[in-house]
């Protein structure tokens, strides 16, 4: 149920050309002629000097995984601090990876979106049954949900921000639903100096109780998707625009991650 929107910060981008078709191993099909856009979470073990060791999903084809790890591994973060001293830390970096055909190879560009705890592959849950009066209202809204990812990896609701269109009398139901939503998600927490820590996040969550989306809501969604696609095309590769067009990027924000991005370095 999470709304997919583009992060407000720009992408930091580095590029390379893969010498082999990226899907050549593990019996996968050959590289497609069209650009391919992937959204990935890459583990970053950050040293006290801000250098990182990147570990991408082991399910990725080897050539692609190693290329992503090389590029992300060239990025730099501000040294994590604990009690005034630089220490090691672990975070997960959300990236946009674009693969574009290039004279028989695939050109890869990787852009930084955000970092924080490792998120579930999909935010989903079954909300409590809404009252008939709420169903009759036909509300289609996006909530700004603030919650803490605790050291045990569980979410804990802190607050819900409402659009003006949601009547006051219905807001307690949405708050109960979001409390359940947050508690049902399972994260991997960030770590600092080897210890799991609490990170506070904010996620836009769309709740559609209408029989169908309103024209205004669908127009807003299309406009946002188009804006994000333009931004991807400007900062990754123009050929990525078509690949990005149908999708909205997860805009979850970590409000107090112990690790903060510095720059993309040389990309390895």
C-alpha positions as CSV (number, residue, x, y, z in Angstrom):
1,X,0.0,0.0,0.0
2,X,2.9,2.3,0.0
3,X,2.8,5.2,-2.4
4,X,5.7,5.3,-4.8
5,X,7.1,8.8,-5.2
6,X,10.4,10.3,-6.1
7,X,12.9,11.4,-3.4
8,X,13.2,15.2,-3.1
9,X,17.0,15.0,-3.3
10,X,18.9,14.6,-6.6
11,X,20.6,11.5,-7.7
12,X,24.4,11.1,-7.5
13,X,25.4,9.1,-10.5
14,X,28.3,7.1,-11.8
15,X,28.5,4.9,-14.9
16,X,30.4,2.0,-16.5
17,X,30.1,-0.3,-19.5
18,X,29.7,-4.0,-18.7
19,X,32.0,-6.1,-20.9
20,X,29.5,-9.0,-20.9
21,X,25.7,-9.2,-21.3
22,X,24.6,-8.8,-17.7
23,X,22.1,-11.7,-17.9
24,X,24.6,-14.2,-19.4
25,X,24.9,-16.3,-16.3
26,X,22.5,-18.6,-14.4
27,X,20.6,-19.5,-17.6
28,X,19.0,-16.1,-17.8
29,X,17.9,-14.6,-21.2
30,X,20.3,-12.4,-23.1
31,X,20.3,-8.6,-22.6
32,X,17.2,-6.9,-24.0
33,X,17.4,-4.2,-26.5
34,X,15.3,-1.8,-24.4
35,X,16.7,0.0,-21.3
36,X,16.0,-1.8,-18.0
37,X,15.5,0.1,-14.7
38,X,16.0,-1.6,-11.4
39,X,15.5,-0.3,-7.8
40,X,17.9,-2.1,-5.4
41,X,18.9,-2.0,-1.8
42,X,22.6,-2.4,-1.3
43,X,24.2,-3.1,2.1
44,X,26.9,-0.6,2.9
45,X,29.4,-1.4,5.7
46,X,30.9,2.0,6.5
47,X,34.4,2.3,7.9
48,X,35.3,5.1,10.4
49,X,36.9,7.0,7.5
50,X,33.7,7.0,5.5
51,X,34.8,4.4,2.9
52,X,32.4,1.5,2.4
53,X,32.2,-2.1,1.4
54,X,29.0,-2.6,-0.7
55,X,27.1,-5.9,-0.8
56,X,24.3,-6.2,-3.3
57,X,21.5,-8.8,-3.4
58,X,23.0,-12.3,-3.9
59,X,20.1,-13.1,-6.2
60,X,21.3,-10.7,-8.9
61,X,23.3,-12.1,-11.8
62,X,27.0,-12.1,-10.8
63,X,28.1,-9.6,-13.5
64,X,25.4,-7.1,-12.5
65,X,25.9,-7.6,-8.8
66,X,29.7,-7.1,-9.0
67,X,29.3,-4.0,-11.2
68,X,26.8,-2.4,-8.8
69,X,29.0,-3.2,-5.8
70,X,32.0,-1.7,-7.5
71,X,30.2,1.6,-8.2
72,X,28.5,1.9,-4.9
73,X,31.7,0.9,-3.2
74,X,33.3,4.0,-4.6
75,X,30.8,6.3,-2.9
76,X,31.7,8.1,0.4
77,X,29.7,8.7,3.5
78,X,30.4,11.0,6.4
79,X,32.3,9.1,9.1
80,X,29.7,7.6,11.6
81,X,30.1,9.1,15.0
82,X,29.5,7.7,18.5
83,X,30.2,9.7,21.6
84,X,32.4,12.0,19.6
85,X,34.5,9.3,18.0
86,X,34.4,7.9,14.4
87,X,33.2,4.3,14.4
88,X,32.0,1.7,11.9
89,X,28.3,1.5,10.8
90,X,26.0,-0.5,8.6
91,X,23.2,1.0,6.5
92,X,21.3,0.0,3.3
93,X,21.5,2.3,0.3
94,X,18.5,2.5,-2.0
95,X,19.7,3.0,-5.6
96,X,18.3,3.3,-9.1
97,X,20.3,1.2,-11.6
98,X,19.7,1.7,-15.3
99,X,21.0,-0.7,-18.0
100,X,21.2,0.7,-21.5
101,X,22.4,-1.3,-24.6
102,X,25.7,0.0,-25.8
103,X,27.3,-1.7,-28.9
104,X,26.6,-5.2,-27.8
105,X,27.3,-4.5,-24.1
106,X,25.1,-2.9,-21.4
107,X,26.0,0.5,-20.0
108,X,25.2,0.7,-16.3
109,X,24.5,3.9,-14.3
110,X,23.7,3.8,-10.6
111,X,22.1,6.7,-8.7
112,X,21.8,7.2,-5.0
113,X,18.3,7.7,-3.7
114,X,18.5,7.4,0.1
115,X,19.8,5.2,2.8
116,X,18.4,3.7,6.0
117,X,17.3,0.3,7.4
118,X,16.7,-2.6,5.0
119,X,13.1,-2.3,4.0
120,X,10.7,-5.2,3.2
121,X,10.5,-6.0,-0.5
122,X,6.9,-4.8,-0.4
123,X,5.0,-2.8,2.1
124,X,1.6,-4.6,2.5
125,X,-0.9,-5.4,5.2
126,X,-4.6,-6.2,5.7
127,X,-6.2,-3.2,7.5
128,X,-9.1,-3.6,10.0
129,X,-12.6,-3.5,8.5
130,X,-13.6,0.1,8.0
131,X,-17.0,1.3,9.2
132,X,-19.8,1.6,6.7
133,X,-19.8,5.3,7.1
134,X,-16.2,5.5,6.0
135,X,-16.8,3.3,3.0
136,X,-19.7,5.4,2.0
137,X,-17.4,8.5,2.1
138,X,-15.2,6.9,-0.5
139,X,-11.9,8.4,0.7
140,X,-8.8,8.1,-1.5
141,X,-5.9,9.7,0.4
142,X,-2.2,9.6,1.1
143,X,-1.0,9.5,4.7
144,X,2.4,10.7,5.9
145,X,3.3,7.9,8.3
146,X,6.1,8.5,10.8
147,X,7.4,5.5,12.7
148,X,10.5,4.1,14.4
149,X,12.4,1.0,13.2
150,X,13.5,-0.5,16.5
151,X,16.7,-2.5,17.2
152,X,14.6,-5.7,16.9
153,X,13.6,-4.7,13.3
154,X,10.0,-4.0,14.1
155,X,8.2,-0.8,13.3
156,X,6.5,1.3,15.9
157,X,4.0,4.1,14.9
158,X,4.7,7.6,16.1
159,X,2.3,9.8,14.1
160,X,0.1,10.1,11.1
161,X,-0.1,13.2,8.9
162,X,-3.5,13.7,7.2
163,X,-4.6,15.6,4.1
164,X,-7.3,18.1,4.7
165,X,-9.8,16.0,2.8
166,X,-9.9,13.4,5.6
167,X,-12.7,14.3,8.1
168,X,-11.7,14.3,11.8
169,X,-14.2,11.7,12.7
170,X,-12.5,9.1,10.5
171,X,-8.9,9.8,11.5
172,X,-8.8,7.4,14.5
173,X,-9.5,4.5,12.1
174,X,-6.7,5.5,9.9
175,X,-4.4,5.8,12.9
176,X,-5.3,2.4,14.2
177,X,-4.7,1.0,10.7
178,X,-1.3,2.7,10.4
179,X,-0.3,1.4,13.9
180,X,-1.0,-2.1,12.6
181,X,0.8,-1.4,9.3
182,X,3.9,-0.2,11.1
183,X,4.0,-3.1,13.5
184,X,3.6,-5.8,10.8
185,X,6.6,-4.6,8.8
186,X,9.9,-6.3,9.4
187,X,13.2,-4.4,8.7
188,X,16.8,-5.0,9.2
189,X,18.0,-2.2,11.5
190,X,21.0,0.0,10.9
191,X,24.0,-0.6,13.1
192,X,26.6,1.6,14.6
193,X,29.7,0.2,16.2
194,X,28.2,-3.3,15.8
195,X,25.0,-2.5,17.7
196,X,21.5,-2.3,16.2
197,X,20.0,1.2,16.6
198,X,16.6,2.9,16.3
199,X,16.0,4.8,13.1
200,X,13.0,7.1,12.5
201,X,11.3,6.9,9.1
202,X,8.5,8.6,7.2
203,X,6.6,6.9,4.4
204,X,3.7,8.1,2.3
205,X,1.0,5.4,2.4
206,X,-1.9,5.5,0.1
207,X,-5.3,4.4,1.4
208,X,-8.0,4.1,-1.3
209,X,-11.4,3.3,0.1
210,X,-13.2,4.6,-3.0
211,X,-14.9,2.3,-5.5
212,X,-12.4,3.7,-8.0
213,X,-9.6,6.3,-8.0
214,X,-10.8,9.8,-8.5
215,X,-9.8,11.6,-11.7
216,X,-7.9,14.1,-9.6
217,X,-5.9,11.4,-7.8
218,X,-5.1,9.6,-11.0
219,X,-4.0,12.8,-12.7
220,X,-1.8,13.6,-9.7
221,X,-0.2,10.1,-9.9
222,X,0.4,10.4,-13.6
223,X,2.0,13.8,-13.2
224,X,4.2,12.6,-10.5
225,X,5.3,9.6,-12.5
226,X,6.1,11.8,-15.5
227,X,8.1,14.2,-13.3
228,X,10.1,11.3,-11.8
229,X,10.8,9.9,-15.3
230,X,12.1,13.2,-16.5
231,X,14.4,13.5,-13.4
232,X,15.7,10.0,-14.0
233,X,16.3,10.8,-17.7
234,X,18.3,13.9,-16.7
235,X,20.4,12.3,-14.0
236,X,20.9,8.7,-15.2
237,X,20.4,8.3,-18.9
238,X,17.8,9.8,-21.3
239,X,17.0,6.3,-22.5
240,X,15.8,5.4,-18.9
241,X,12.8,7.8,-19.2
242,X,10.6,5.2,-21.0
243,X,11.6,2.5,-18.6
244,X,10.8,4.7,-15.6
245,X,7.5,6.1,-16.9
246,X,5.1,3.6,-15.3
247,X,6.7,3.6,-11.9
248,X,6.9,5.7,-8.8
249,X,10.0,5.4,-6.6
250,X,9.6,4.6,-2.9
251,X,10.1,7.9,-1.1
252,X,10.6,6.6,2.4
253,X,12.9,9.0,4.2
254,X,15.2,8.1,7.2
255,X,15.0,11.1,9.5
256,X,18.0,10.3,11.7
257,X,20.2,7.7,10.1
258,X,23.6,7.5,11.8
259,X,25.1,7.4,8.3
260,X,24.8,10.3,5.8
261,X,25.8,10.3,2.2
262,X,28.7,12.5,1.1
263,X,29.4,12.0,-2.6
264,X,29.6,9.4,-5.4
265,X,33.4,9.4,-5.5
266,X,34.9,7.9,-8.6
267,X,32.5,5.0,-8.7
268,X,35.4,2.5,-8.1
